[in-house]
């Protein structure tokens, strides 16, 4: 395999973690079996990304639309992060330098999950490595709608004029306002759509789709995605130099 150019590592990667259920089904196991293995996969690729200098990794864990899934699966997904953090607390907090962040709605997730996520953010706030952002009860359209409402309120209150509204202003009202631009967006499992994930942020990101189901998306698979990214000619609407 071609080697990575360590001078061209993307600063910010987004990943749609897709295929956990299908991975489990292929093994004649319940869907939660796939989600459990997916958590270990995320741990491994986050460690790898941190080790090679990725600064931000933003991952789609649970969308605003995922509430439509079977109740037992939703309940498992609401409990699993707390169980995972409890089991791997020492390793995640003391033996890695990754800093955790969470974006998405905060009003619908159970208190136990909310407390666990807040604890992970608080305990790693001084870490200086990669920022791993978990998108939970997140939807990009909901995020953009929230931003538009905030801007509309500022305009109504006279804080800004209509002509003050720019793409930069909208960006600064998103959940990711403090993040760098999204360089690379990856989706596993063979699906070729964004599914309401980072729609505004992905305007000029490189897209990478792979048939690999997420539990099989090893650091080696991530490396393939990064090599593909490094082979792209990013013009941002201009011409190649």
C-alpha positions as CSV (number, residue, x, y, z in Angstrom):
1,X,0.0,0.0,0.0
2,X,1.1,3.5,-0.7
3,X,2.5,5.4,2.3
4,X,0.9,8.4,3.8
5,X,2.4,11.8,3.3
6,X,2.6,13.0,6.9
7,X,2.8,16.6,5.8
8,X,-0.7,16.4,4.2
9,X,-2.8,14.8,7.0
10,X,-6.3,16.4,7.0
11,X,-7.0,18.5,10.0
12,X,-10.6,17.6,10.4
13,X,-12.3,14.3,9.4
14,X,-16.0,13.5,9.7
15,X,-17.2,9.9,9.7
16,X,-20.7,8.4,9.3
17,X,-20.5,5.2,11.3
18,X,-22.7,3.0,9.2
19,X,-23.2,-0.8,8.9
20,X,-23.1,-2.0,12.5
21,X,-26.5,-3.7,12.1
22,X,-25.7,-5.4,8.8
23,X,-22.3,-6.5,10.2
24,X,-24.2,-8.2,13.1
25,X,-26.8,-9.7,10.8
26,X,-24.1,-11.4,8.6
27,X,-23.0,-13.2,11.8
28,X,-26.6,-14.1,12.8
29,X,-26.4,-11.8,15.8
30,X,-28.6,-9.0,17.2
31,X,-28.0,-5.5,15.9
32,X,-26.6,-4.4,19.3
33,X,-23.7,-6.9,18.8
34,X,-22.7,-4.8,15.8
35,X,-23.0,-1.5,17.8
36,X,-20.8,-2.9,20.5
37,X,-18.1,-3.9,18.1
38,X,-18.4,-0.6,16.4
39,X,-17.5,1.1,19.7
40,X,-14.2,-0.8,19.8
41,X,-13.6,0.2,16.1
42,X,-14.1,3.8,16.9
43,X,-11.7,3.6,19.8
44,X,-9.0,2.0,17.5
45,X,-9.4,4.5,14.7
46,X,-9.5,7.5,17.0
47,X,-6.2,6.3,18.6
48,X,-4.6,5.9,15.1
49,X,-5.9,9.3,13.9
50,X,-4.6,11.0,17.0
51,X,-1.2,9.3,16.6
52,X,-0.7,10.6,13.0
53,X,-1.7,14.2,13.7
54,X,-5.4,14.5,12.9
55,X,-6.7,17.4,15.0
56,X,-10.4,16.9,14.8
57,X,-12.6,13.8,14.2
58,X,-16.3,14.3,14.2
59,X,-18.4,11.1,14.2
60,X,-22.1,10.5,13.5
61,X,-23.3,8.3,16.4
62,X,-27.1,8.8,16.6
63,X,-29.1,11.1,14.3
64,X,-32.3,13.0,14.9
65,X,-34.0,10.5,12.7
66,X,-32.6,7.4,14.5
67,X,-35.4,7.7,17.1
68,X,-37.6,5.9,14.5
69,X,-35.6,2.7,14.9
70,X,-37.0,-0.3,17.0
71,X,-37.4,0.7,20.7
72,X,-35.0,-2.0,22.0
73,X,-32.2,-0.8,19.6
74,X,-32.7,2.8,20.6
75,X,-32.7,1.9,24.3
76,X,-29.5,0.0,23.8
77,X,-27.8,2.9,22.0
78,X,-28.9,5.2,24.9
79,X,-27.3,2.9,27.5
80,X,-24.2,1.6,25.6
81,X,-22.0,4.7,25.9
82,X,-22.4,4.8,29.7
83,X,-21.4,1.1,29.9
84,X,-18.5,1.6,27.5
85,X,-17.1,4.6,29.4
86,X,-17.4,2.8,32.7
87,X,-15.6,-0.2,31.4
88,X,-12.8,1.7,29.7
89,X,-12.7,4.8,31.9
90,X,-9.0,4.5,33.0
91,X,-7.8,3.8,29.4
92,X,-9.9,6.6,27.8
93,X,-9.1,9.3,30.3
94,X,-5.7,8.5,31.7
95,X,-3.9,6.7,28.9
96,X,-4.9,8.7,25.9
97,X,-4.7,12.4,25.1
98,X,-7.9,12.6,23.2
99,X,-10.4,15.4,24.2
100,X,-14.1,14.6,24.0
101,X,-16.8,16.9,22.8
102,X,-20.5,16.3,22.1
103,X,-22.8,18.1,19.7
104,X,-26.5,17.6,19.0
105,X,-29.8,18.2,20.8
106,X,-29.6,17.9,24.6
107,X,-33.2,17.7,25.5
108,X,-34.2,14.2,24.4
109,X,-31.4,11.9,25.6
110,X,-31.7,10.1,29.0
111,X,-30.1,11.8,32.1
112,X,-27.7,8.8,32.5
113,X,-26.3,9.3,29.0
114,X,-26.2,13.0,29.4
115,X,-24.2,12.7,32.6
116,X,-21.8,10.3,31.1
117,X,-21.1,12.5,28.1
118,X,-20.7,15.6,30.3
119,X,-18.2,13.7,32.5
120,X,-16.2,12.6,29.5
121,X,-16.0,16.1,28.3
122,X,-15.0,17.5,31.7
123,X,-12.4,14.9,32.5
124,X,-10.6,15.4,29.1
125,X,-11.0,19.1,28.8
126,X,-7.2,19.7,29.4
127,X,-6.1,17.0,26.9
128,X,-4.1,18.4,24.1
129,X,-4.5,15.7,21.5
130,X,-7.2,15.2,18.9
131,X,-10.8,16.5,19.6
132,X,-13.2,13.5,19.1
133,X,-16.7,14.9,18.8
134,X,-19.6,12.5,19.2
135,X,-22.7,13.7,17.3
136,X,-25.7,12.4,19.3
137,X,-29.3,13.2,18.5
138,X,-27.7,15.4,15.8
139,X,-29.1,16.4,12.5
140,X,-27.6,19.0,10.2
141,X,-30.9,20.5,9.1
142,X,-31.8,20.9,12.8
143,X,-28.4,22.5,13.4
144,X,-28.9,25.0,10.5
145,X,-32.4,25.8,11.6
146,X,-31.2,26.6,15.1
147,X,-28.5,28.9,13.7
148,X,-31.1,30.7,11.5
149,X,-33.4,31.2,14.5
150,X,-30.5,32.7,16.5
151,X,-29.6,35.0,13.7
152,X,-33.2,36.0,13.1
153,X,-33.6,36.9,16.8
154,X,-30.4,39.1,16.6
155,X,-31.9,40.9,13.6
156,X,-35.2,41.3,15.3
157,X,-33.5,42.8,18.4
158,X,-31.6,45.2,16.2
159,X,-28.2,43.7,17.0
160,X,-27.5,43.1,13.3
161,X,-28.8,44.3,9.9
162,X,-30.0,41.9,7.2
163,X,-27.0,42.7,5.1
164,X,-24.7,41.7,7.9
165,X,-25.8,38.0,7.4
166,X,-23.0,36.2,5.6
167,X,-21.9,32.6,5.2
168,X,-19.3,33.3,7.8
169,X,-22.0,34.5,10.3
170,X,-24.0,31.3,9.7
171,X,-20.9,29.2,10.2
172,X,-20.3,31.0,13.5
173,X,-23.7,30.0,14.8
174,X,-23.3,26.3,14.1
175,X,-22.5,23.7,16.7
176,X,-19.1,23.4,15.1
177,X,-18.3,27.1,15.1
178,X,-15.0,26.6,16.9
179,X,-13.8,23.8,14.6
180,X,-11.7,24.1,11.5
181,X,-13.2,23.4,8.1
182,X,-14.1,19.8,7.3
183,X,-11.5,18.3,5.0
184,X,-12.7,14.8,4.6
185,X,-16.0,13.1,5.1
186,X,-16.1,9.3,5.2
187,X,-19.1,7.0,5.0
188,X,-18.8,3.3,5.6
189,X,-21.1,0.4,4.5
190,X,-21.5,1.3,0.8
191,X,-24.2,3.9,1.2
192,X,-23.5,7.0,-0.9
193,X,-25.4,9.8,0.8
194,X,-24.7,12.3,3.6
195,X,-27.9,11.5,5.6
196,X,-28.2,14.9,7.2
197,X,-24.7,15.0,8.5
198,X,-22.5,18.2,8.5
199,X,-24.3,19.4,5.3
200,X,-23.0,23.0,5.6
201,X,-19.6,22.0,6.8
202,X,-19.2,19.5,3.9
203,X,-19.6,22.1,1.2
204,X,-16.0,21.7,0.0
205,X,-14.9,18.6,1.9
206,X,-13.7,15.5,0.0
207,X,-16.1,12.6,0.2
208,X,-15.0,9.0,0.6
209,X,-17.4,6.1,0.4
210,X,-16.4,2.5,1.2
211,X,-18.2,-0.8,1.2
212,X,-16.5,-1.8,4.4
213,X,-19.0,-2.1,7.3
214,X,-18.0,0.1,10.2
215,X,-17.0,-2.7,12.7
216,X,-14.4,-3.7,10.0
217,X,-13.2,-0.2,9.4
218,X,-9.8,-0.7,10.9
219,X,-6.9,1.8,11.1
220,X,-5.7,0.3,7.9
221,X,-9.0,1.1,6.2
222,X,-8.8,4.7,7.6
223,X,-5.3,4.9,6.1
224,X,-6.7,3.9,2.7
225,X,-9.2,6.8,3.0
226,X,-6.4,9.2,3.9
227,X,-4.3,8.1,0.9
228,X,-7.3,8.6,-1.4
229,X,-7.8,12.0,0.1
230,X,-4.1,12.9,-0.5
231,X,-4.5,11.9,-4.1
232,X,-7.4,14.5,-4.7
233,X,-6.9,17.8,-6.3
234,X,-8.7,20.3,-4.0
235,X,-9.5,23.4,-6.0
236,X,-12.3,25.0,-4.0
237,X,-14.0,26.3,-7.1
238,X,-10.7,27.5,-8.7
239,X,-8.2,25.9,-11.1
240,X,-5.3,23.6,-10.4
241,X,-2.0,25.4,-9.8
